[in-house]
Amino acid sequence: MSASSSLLVTNCSQLVTLAGRARPRVGPELRELGIVQDGAMFVRGGRIVAVGKRSEIEPLAAADTEIFDADGRAIMPGFVDAHTHLIFAGNRADEFEMRSGGMTYQQIAERGGGIRSTVRRTRAATEDELIASGRKHAQWFLQGGTTTIEAKSGYGLTVEDEVKILRAIRAVSQTTPLRCIPTFLGAHEIPDEYKERPDAYVDLAVDEMLPRVAEEHLAEFCDVFCESKVFSVEQAKRVLAAAKQYGLELRVHADQFTSGGAVELAASLHAKTVDHLEQTTAESIEVMKQAGVQPVMLPGSVYAIGSQKYAPARAMIEAGLPVVIATDFNPGSSPTASMPMILSLACTQMKMTPAEAVTAATINAAWSLNRGHEIGSLEPGKIADFVVHDAEDYRELAYFFGGHRAYAVFAGGGRV
């Protein structure tokens, strides 16, 4: 959309603005969606100018204003997916079959499957092939109403292959309407060639990968999979502390399979988020609260690996934490780009209300990516990323699960 062009979006059954405090929402605030009934929105130059009742907003339109009639549908901000693994080669349908037959995710990983199997395929792929795959995945996100994602590396595990993935993320962000915020996840798994000397792999990440990533400005965040059979707390601390020295903000995979100090490490280093948290404790929840770390819960990965242990969302909300939910889109443990499906899981399995889930997937997620001033709600001055859902009521997104596609998606004021 050009600087002078304008758009009027009108005849909305619900305009779910999420307008409010300029910070992540907590406690009862999670249920305050700022809904305008029979609403309209005026956009100019890709940014929101005004939001309100049709009678207030429609007179702002000029003769050359484009008009979009929502025909009684609900409109919401574009989803912000704060934890994804956008770029990878191949898939792991074979492992899905193994899990269906009774094997666990950990058993498959111990036999050389899991993350390492995707690493082998991704290393063999060219950068152009990874970009093409990423563009395909970008369309999946957009179709479900997601307009911004956090995108991690982590399926290369060599200097050149990690750089290749991060460059592919940048290319997808530049050539599709999907905004991609890059995270370096070189400490995702210990590759086969370092299996017997994991500390040497940590040296590689600290001494060679991070300097290269910083030199080429390829990432905003650094993440580490801190888990008993992957990277120990001490190893994770080395990577995260080095990343901080290079100006990267921190995110941590924590308490997915075991609870062993990852949350406390993240808090001590002032990480932005801790992600997964299926095994987290009341003590760790208090640590998050005191340190101001945002929890990112990933119910899709619990569902897809056949586990029953979801992150304790209600305890986190009651503790006053600014919760986030995300897809964890990846080829192994959460092969979904559908945020509406994640809303459904959050409501049915973690007992979040539909309003809490929507807040966790939009404005709170935006703040976790340092984008809360720009996206995540429909307010004057913000980028016009919004979705027209084929629903009259926002609650239908979680209620009708499994097949939702957005009626229309707009990024920066332009229909995509």
C-alpha positions as CSV (number, residue, x, y, z in Angstrom):
1,M,0.0,0.0,0.0
2,S,1.4,3.4,-1.0
3,A,1.8,6.2,1.5
4,S,-1.2,8.0,0.1
5,S,-3.6,5.1,-0.6
6,S,-6.3,4.4,1.9
7,L,-8.6,1.5,2.9
8,L,-11.9,1.4,4.7
9,V,-12.7,-2.0,6.3
10,T,-16.3,-2.0,7.4
11,N,-19.4,-4.0,8.3
12,C,-17.6,-6.2,10.9
13,S,-19.7,-8.2,13.3
14,Q,-16.8,-7.9,15.8
15,L,-13.7,-5.8,15.5
16,V,-11.4,-7.5,18.0
17,T,-8.9,-4.7,18.6
18,L,-7.0,-5.8,21.7
19,A,-6.5,-2.1,22.3
20,G,-5.1,-1.3,25.8
21,R,-2.0,-1.0,27.8
22,A,1.3,-0.6,26.0
23,R,2.8,-3.8,27.6
24,P,2.0,-7.5,27.8
25,R,-1.3,-8.3,29.4
26,V,-1.6,-10.3,32.6
27,G,-4.3,-11.7,34.8
28,P,-7.8,-10.5,34.1
29,E,-6.4,-8.2,31.3
30,L,-6.0,-11.3,29.2
31,R,-9.7,-11.4,28.7
32,E,-10.1,-7.8,27.7
33,L,-10.2,-7.9,23.9
34,G,-11.4,-4.4,23.2
35,I,-14.2,-5.7,20.9
36,V,-16.1,-3.1,18.8
37,Q,-19.5,-4.4,17.6
38,D,-20.6,-3.4,14.1
39,G,-17.1,-1.8,13.7
40,A,-15.0,-0.3,11.0
41,M,-11.3,0.6,10.5
42,F,-9.6,3.2,8.4
43,V,-6.1,2.5,7.0
44,R,-3.7,4.8,5.2
45,G,-0.2,4.0,3.9
46,G,-0.3,0.6,5.5
47,R,-1.0,1.9,9.0
48,I,-4.2,2.1,11.0
49,V,-5.6,5.6,11.3
50,A,-8.8,5.0,13.2
51,V,-10.9,2.2,14.7
52,G,-14.5,2.4,16.0
53,K,-18.1,2.2,15.1
54,R,-19.1,2.3,11.5
55,S,-21.0,5.5,12.0
56,E,-17.7,7.1,13.3
57,I,-15.3,5.6,10.8
58,E,-17.1,5.5,7.5
59,P,-17.2,9.3,7.0
60,L,-13.3,9.3,6.9
61,A,-13.3,7.6,3.5
62,A,-12.6,9.7,0.5
63,A,-13.7,9.2,-3.1
64,D,-10.6,7.2,-3.9
65,T,-10.6,5.1,-0.7
66,E,-10.7,1.3,-1.3
67,I,-13.6,-0.3,0.6
68,F,-13.6,-3.8,2.0
69,D,-17.0,-5.0,3.1
70,A,-16.5,-7.7,5.8
71,D,-20.1,-8.8,5.4
72,G,-20.7,-9.4,9.1
73,R,-17.5,-11.3,9.7
74,A,-15.1,-10.9,12.7
75,I,-11.8,-9.1,12.3
76,M,-8.7,-9.6,14.5
77,P,-5.1,-8.7,14.4
78,G,-2.9,-11.1,12.5
79,F,-1.6,-13.8,14.7
80,V,2.0,-13.5,16.0
81,D,3.6,-16.9,16.2
82,A,6.5,-16.5,18.7
83,H,8.1,-20.0,18.3
84,T,8.6,-21.7,14.9
85,H,11.2,-23.7,13.0
86,L,10.3,-22.3,9.6
87,I,13.2,-23.7,7.5
88,F,13.9,-27.4,7.1
89,A,14.2,-30.0,4.4
90,G,12.1,-33.1,4.1
91,N,9.7,-34.3,6.8
92,R,9.4,-37.0,9.5
93,A,6.3,-38.8,8.5
94,D,8.2,-42.1,9.1
95,E,8.7,-41.1,12.8
96,F,5.1,-40.1,13.1
97,E,4.3,-43.7,12.1
98,M,6.8,-45.0,14.7
99,R,5.2,-43.0,17.4
100,S,1.8,-44.3,16.3
101,G,3.2,-47.8,16.9
102,G,4.2,-47.0,20.4
103,M,7.7,-45.6,20.3
104,T,8.4,-42.4,22.2
105,Y,9.9,-39.2,20.8
106,Q,13.0,-39.8,23.0
107,Q,13.4,-43.4,21.9
108,I,13.4,-42.3,18.2
109,A,15.9,-39.6,18.9
110,E,18.3,-42.1,20.7
111,R,18.2,-44.3,17.5
112,G,19.5,-41.4,15.4
113,G,16.1,-40.0,14.4
114,G,14.5,-36.8,15.7
115,I,16.3,-33.5,15.2
116,R,19.4,-35.2,13.8
117,S,17.5,-36.8,10.9
118,T,16.2,-33.4,9.8
119,V,19.7,-32.0,10.2
120,R,21.0,-34.6,7.7
121,R,18.4,-33.6,5.1
122,T,18.8,-29.9,5.7
123,R,22.6,-30.0,5.3
124,A,22.1,-31.7,2.0
125,A,19.7,-29.0,0.7
126,T,20.8,-25.9,-1.1
127,E,19.9,-22.4,0.1
128,D,17.5,-22.0,-2.8
129,E,15.8,-25.3,-2.0
130,L,15.4,-24.1,1.6
131,I,14.0,-20.8,0.5
132,A,11.5,-22.5,-1.7
133,S,10.4,-24.8,1.2
134,G,10.2,-21.7,3.5
135,R,8.0,-19.9,1.0
136,K,5.6,-22.9,0.9
137,H,5.5,-22.9,4.7
138,A,4.9,-19.1,4.7
139,Q,1.7,-19.7,2.7
140,W,0.5,-22.1,5.3
141,F,1.0,-19.6,8.1
142,L,-0.8,-16.8,6.1
143,Q,-3.7,-19.0,5.2
144,G,-4.4,-19.5,8.9
145,G,-4.2,-15.8,9.7
146,T,-0.6,-15.6,10.9
147,T,1.2,-12.5,9.7
148,T,4.4,-12.5,11.9
149,I,6.5,-15.4,13.1
150,E,9.7,-15.9,15.0
151,A,11.8,-18.3,12.9
152,K,14.7,-20.4,14.3
153,S,17.7,-21.9,12.7
154,G,19.0,-25.2,14.3
155,Y,18.8,-27.8,11.6
156,G,22.3,-27.1,10.2
157,L,24.6,-27.5,13.2
158,T,27.7,-26.4,11.2
159,V,28.8,-22.8,10.7
160,E,27.9,-22.7,7.0
161,D,24.6,-24.6,7.4
162,E,23.3,-22.4,10.2
163,V,24.2,-19.3,8.2
164,K,22.4,-20.9,5.2
165,I,19.2,-21.4,7.2
166,L,19.3,-17.8,8.6
167,R,19.8,-16.4,5.1
168,A,16.8,-18.5,3.9
169,I,14.7,-17.0,6.7
170,R,15.7,-13.5,5.7
171,A,14.9,-14.3,2.0
172,V,11.4,-15.6,3.0
173,S,10.7,-12.5,5.0
174,Q,11.8,-10.3,2.1
175,T,9.9,-12.1,-0.6
176,T,6.6,-13.1,1.0
177,P,4.1,-11.0,3.1
178,L,5.0,-13.1,6.2
179,R,7.2,-11.1,8.6
180,C,10.0,-13.4,10.0
181,I,12.0,-12.5,13.1
182,P,15.2,-14.6,13.1
183,T,16.6,-16.6,16.0
184,F,19.9,-18.4,16.1
185,L,19.4,-21.9,17.5
186,G,22.8,-23.5,16.8
187,A,22.5,-25.2,20.2
188,H,19.5,-27.2,19.1
189,E,21.1,-30.6,19.2
190,I,24.6,-32.1,19.4
191,P,25.3,-33.3,15.8
192,D,26.5,-36.9,15.1
193,E,30.1,-35.9,14.6
194,Y,30.3,-34.3,18.1
195,K,28.3,-36.9,19.9
196,E,31.2,-38.0,22.1
197,R,32.6,-34.5,22.6
198,P,29.6,-32.1,23.2
199,D,31.8,-29.4,24.8
200,A,33.7,-29.1,21.6
201,Y,30.4,-28.4,19.8
202,V,29.7,-25.7,22.3
203,D,33.1,-24.2,21.5
204,L,32.1,-24.2,17.9
205,A,28.8,-22.4,18.6
206,V,30.5,-19.8,20.8
207,D,33.8,-19.3,18.9
208,E,32.7,-19.6,15.3
209,M,28.9,-19.6,14.8
210,L,27.9,-16.7,16.9
211,P,30.6,-14.3,15.6
212,R,29.5,-15.1,12.0
213,V,25.8,-14.6,12.8
214,A,26.6,-11.3,14.5
215,E,28.9,-10.2,11.7
216,E,26.2,-10.8,9.0
217,H,23.3,-9.4,11.2
218,L,21.4,-12.6,10.7
219,A,19.5,-12.9,14.0
220,E,17.9,-10.8,16.7
221,F,17.7,-13.6,19.3
222,C,19.6,-16.7,20.4
223,D,17.9,-19.8,21.7
224,V,19.3,-23.0,23.3
225,F,17.6,-26.3,23.9
226,C,18.5,-26.8,27.6
227,E,17.6,-30.3,28.5
228,S,19.3,-33.2,30.3
229,K,20.2,-35.2,27.2
230,V,20.9,-32.2,25.0
231,F,22.7,-29.1,26.4
232,S,23.3,-28.9,30.2
233,V,22.7,-25.8,32.1
234,E,26.4,-25.0,32.1
235,Q,26.7,-25.6,28.4
236,A,23.6,-23.5,27.7
237,K,25.0,-20.7,29.9
238,R,28.1,-20.5,27.8
239,V,26.2,-20.1,24.6
240,L,23.6,-17.6,26.0
241,A,26.2,-15.5,27.7
242,A,28.3,-15.3,24.5
243,A,25.2,-14.4,22.5
244,K,24.4,-11.6,24.9
245,Q,27.9,-10.2,24.4
246,Y,27.1,-10.0,20.7
247,G,23.9,-8.0,21.3
248,L,21.4,-10.8,20.8
249,E,18.4,-11.2,23.1
250,L,17.8,-14.6,24.6
251,R,15.1,-17.3,24.4
252,V,15.4,-20.7,26.0
253,H,13.8,-24.1,25.3
254,A,13.1,-25.1,29.0
255,D,11.4,-27.8,31.0
256,Q,10.1,-29.8,28.0
257,F,11.0,-33.3,29.2
258,T,12.6,-32.6,32.5
259,S,12.8,-29.7,35.0
260,G,16.4,-29.0,35.8
261,G,17.4,-25.4,36.1
262,A,16.8,-24.0,32.6
263,V,14.2,-21.5,33.8
264,E,16.5,-20.3,36.5
265,L,19.3,-19.9,34.0
266,A,17.1,-17.9,31.7
267,A,16.0,-15.7,34.5
268,S,19.6,-15.0,35.7
269,L,20.5,-13.9,32.2
270,H,17.4,-11.8,31.7
271,A,16.1,-13.9,28.8
272,K,13.0,-12.6,26.9
273,T,11.2,-15.9,27.0
274,V,11.3,-19.5,28.2
275,D,9.5,-21.9,25.9
276,H,7.7,-25.3,26.3
277,L,7.5,-25.6,30.1
278,E,5.5,-28.8,30.2
279,Q,7.5,-29.9,33.3
280,T,7.8,-26.6,35.0
281,T,7.3,-26.2,38.7
282,A,5.6,-23.7,41.0
283,E,9.0,-22.5,42.1
284,S,10.0,-21.9,38.5
285,I,6.8,-20.0,37.8
286,E,7.7,-17.7,40.7
287,V,11.2,-17.3,39.2
288,M,9.7,-16.2,35.9
289,K,7.4,-13.7,37.7
290,Q,10.3,-12.1,39.6
291,A,12.5,-11.9,36.5
292,G,9.9,-10.6,34.1
293,V,10.4,-13.6,31.7
294,Q,7.5,-14.4,29.4
295,P,6.4,-18.0,29.2
296,V,5.7,-19.4,25.7
297,M,3.6,-22.5,25.8
298,L,3.5,-25.0,22.9
299,P,0.5,-27.3,23.1
300,G,0.9,-28.5,19.5
301,S,4.1,-30.3,20.4
302,V,2.4,-32.1,23.4
303,Y,-0.5,-33.2,21.2
304,A,1.7,-34.3,18.3
305,I,4.0,-36.5,20.3
306,G,1.1,-38.1,22.1
307,S,1.9,-36.7,25.5
308,Q,-0.7,-35.8,28.2
309,K,1.4,-33.3,30.1
310,Y,0.6,-29.7,29.0
311,A,2.2,-26.6,30.4
312,P,0.3,-25.3,33.5
313,A,-1.3,-22.4,31.8
314,R,-3.8,-21.6,34.6
315,A,-1.1,-21.6,37.3
316,M,0.9,-19.2,35.2
317,I,-2.1,-16.9,34.5
318,E,-3.0,-16.9,38.2
319,A,0.6,-16.0,39.1
320,G,0.3,-12.9,36.9
321,L,2.6,-14.1,34.0
322,P,2.1,-12.5,30.5
323,V,1.6,-15.9,28.8
324,V,2.2,-16.6,25.1
325,I,1.1,-19.5,23.0
326,A,2.7,-20.6,19.7
327,T,2.7,-23.4,17.2
328,D,6.3,-24.7,17.5
329,F,5.9,-25.5,13.8
330,N,8.6,-28.1,13.0
331,P,8.8,-31.4,11.1
332,G,9.1,-33.7,14.1
333,S,7.1,-32.7,17.2
334,S,4.6,-30.1,16.0
335,P,4.0,-30.2,12.2
336,T,1.3,-27.5,12.2
337,A,1.3,-23.9,11.1
338,S,-2.3,-23.4,12.3
339,M,-2.7,-20.9,15.1
340,P,-6.5,-21.6,15.3
341,M,-5.6,-25.2,16.1
342,I,-3.3,-24.0,18.9
343,L,-6.2,-21.8,20.2
344,S,-8.3,-24.9,20.4
345,L,-5.7,-26.9,22.2
346,A,-5.1,-24.1,24.6
347,C,-8.8,-24.0,25.5
348,T,-9.5,-27.7,25.6
349,Q,-6.3,-29.0,27.1
350,M,-4.8,-26.1,29.1
351,K,-8.2,-24.6,30.2
352,M,-7.5,-21.1,28.9
353,T,-10.6,-19.1,27.8
354,P,-10.9,-18.2,24.1
355,A,-10.1,-14.6,25.0
356,E,-7.0,-15.5,27.0
357,A,-5.8,-17.7,24.1
358,V,-6.3,-14.9,21.5
359,T,-4.4,-12.4,23.7
360,A,-1.6,-14.9,24.1
361,A,-1.4,-15.4,20.3
362,T,-1.4,-11.7,19.4
363,I,-0.4,-8.8,21.6
364,N,1.5,-10.8,24.2
365,A,3.4,-12.7,21.5
366,A,4.2,-9.4,19.8
367,W,5.7,-8.0,23.0
368,S,7.8,-11.2,23.4
369,L,9.4,-10.3,20.0
370,N,9.9,-6.6,20.8
371,R,7.2,-5.7,18.4
372,G,4.3,-4.7,20.7
373,H,4.5,-1.1,19.6
374,E,4.0,-2.1,16.0
375,I,1.8,-5.2,15.7
376,G,-0.5,-7.5,17.8
377,S,-3.5,-5.1,18.2
378,L,-5.6,-2.9,16.0
379,E,-4.8,0.6,17.2
380,P,-4.1,3.9,15.5
381,G,-0.5,4.2,14.4
382,K,0.2,0.4,14.2
383,I,0.9,-1.6,11.1
384,A,-2.3,-2.8,9.5
385,D,-1.8,-6.5,9.9
386,F,-5.3,-7.9,10.3
387,V,-7.4,-10.9,9.4
388,V,-11.0,-11.3,8.3
389,H,-12.1,-14.6,9.7
390,D,-15.0,-16.6,8.3
391,A,-16.8,-16.3,11.6
392,E,-19.2,-14.0,13.3
393,D,-17.7,-14.4,16.7
394,Y,-14.0,-14.8,17.6
395,R,-14.8,-17.8,19.9
396,E,-15.6,-19.8,16.8
397,L,-11.9,-20.0,15.9
398,A,-11.2,-22.4,18.8
399,Y,-14.6,-23.9,18.8
400,F,-14.6,-25.2,15.1
401,F,-11.2,-26.9,15.2
402,G,-9.2,-28.5,12.5
403,G,-10.2,-26.8,9.3
404,H,-10.1,-23.1,9.7
405,R,-8.8,-20.9,6.9
406,A,-9.0,-17.1,7.1
407,Y,-11.4,-15.4,4.7
408,A,-8.9,-12.6,3.9
409,V,-5.5,-11.7,5.3
410,F,-4.0,-8.2,5.1
411,A,-0.3,-7.4,5.9
412,G,0.7,-3.8,5.9
413,G,-2.7,-2.8,4.7
414,G,-2.5,-4.9,1.5
415,R,-4.5,-8.1,0.9
416,V,-2.3,-11.2,0.6
